[in-house]
Amino acid sequence: MDKVSQNLYEIFGEVIAERDFLKAFLITAALAFLMYFSAPQIVKMLGREDLLNALRVTLSALGAFLGFIVSTATIEPKRIVEEE
């Protein structure tokens, strides 16, 4: 896809293509949900059923963080440089 036909959006001062934003969102959401739904198996292995809710929150936050790292490494912002 060439640069002319991309829909560009500005988010927190960075310019990103719509396709790249959607890709980053899906990567982050997928990793967060994967970690969230893996918590019951981990709790079962540990034998600590009382930690399920805390582990779900912790692992989903870790998954979102990992998704952010993967998205940052794979998607580059489209910077607009204006010279005065």
C-alpha positions in Angstrom: 0.0 0.0 0.0 1.6 3.3 -1.0 1.8 6.3 1.2 -0.7 8.4 -0.7 -3.7 6.1 -0.3 -3.2 5.5 3.5 -5.6 7.0 6.0 -3.3 8.6 8.6 -4.4 9.5 12.1 -2.7 11.4 14.9 -2.7 9.7 18.3 -0.8 11.2 21.2 1.4 13.3 18.8 2.3 10.3 16.6 1.0 9.8 13.1 0.0 6.2 12.3 -1.7 4.5 9.4 -5.2 3.0 10.0 -4.0 -0.5 9.0 -1.0 -0.3 11.4 -3.2 0.9 14.2 -5.6 -2.0 13.7 -2.7 -4.5 13.5 -1.2 -3.1 16.8 -4.6 -3.2 18.5 -5.2 -6.8 17.4 -1.7 -8.0 18.6 -2.2 -6.3 22.0 -5.7 -7.6 22.5 -4.8 -11.1 21.4 -1.9 -11.3 23.8 -3.9 -9.9 26.7 -6.8 -12.3 26.1 -4.4 -15.2 25.7 -2.7 -14.5 29.0 -6.1 -13.9 30.7 -7.5 -17.2 29.6 -4.3 -19.1 30.5 -4.6 -18.1 34.2 -6.9 -21.0 35.2 -4.5 -23.6 33.9 -1.6 -21.9 35.8 -3.6 -21.7 39.0 -4.5 -25.4 38.6 -0.8 -26.3 38.2 0.1 -24.2 41.3 -2.8 -25.6 43.3 -3.8 -22.2 44.6 -7.4 -21.6 43.5 -7.7 -18.5 45.6 -5.2 -16.6 43.4 -7.3 -16.9 40.2 -8.7 -13.3 40.0 -5.4 -11.7 40.9 -3.5 -13.8 38.4 -6.0 -13.1 35.7 -5.5 -9.3 36.1 -1.8 -9.6 36.4 -1.3 -11.9 33.4 -3.7 -9.8 31.2 -1.7 -6.6 32.1 1.5 -8.5 31.3 0.0 -9.7 28.0 -1.0 -6.1 27.1 2.5 -4.9 27.9 4.0 -7.7 25.7 1.6 -6.7 22.9 2.8 -3.1 23.2 6.4 -4.2 22.9 5.7 -6.4 19.9 3.7 -3.7 18.2 6.4 -1.1 18.9 9.0 -3.4 17.3 7.0 -4.2 14.2 5.2 -0.9 13.4 7.0 2.3 12.8 5.2 5.7 13.1 4.8 7.9 10.1 6.5 11.1 11.3 5.6 14.4 9.6 8.6 16.7 9.7 8.0 20.4 9.2 11.0 22.6 8.7 10.7 26.3 9.4 
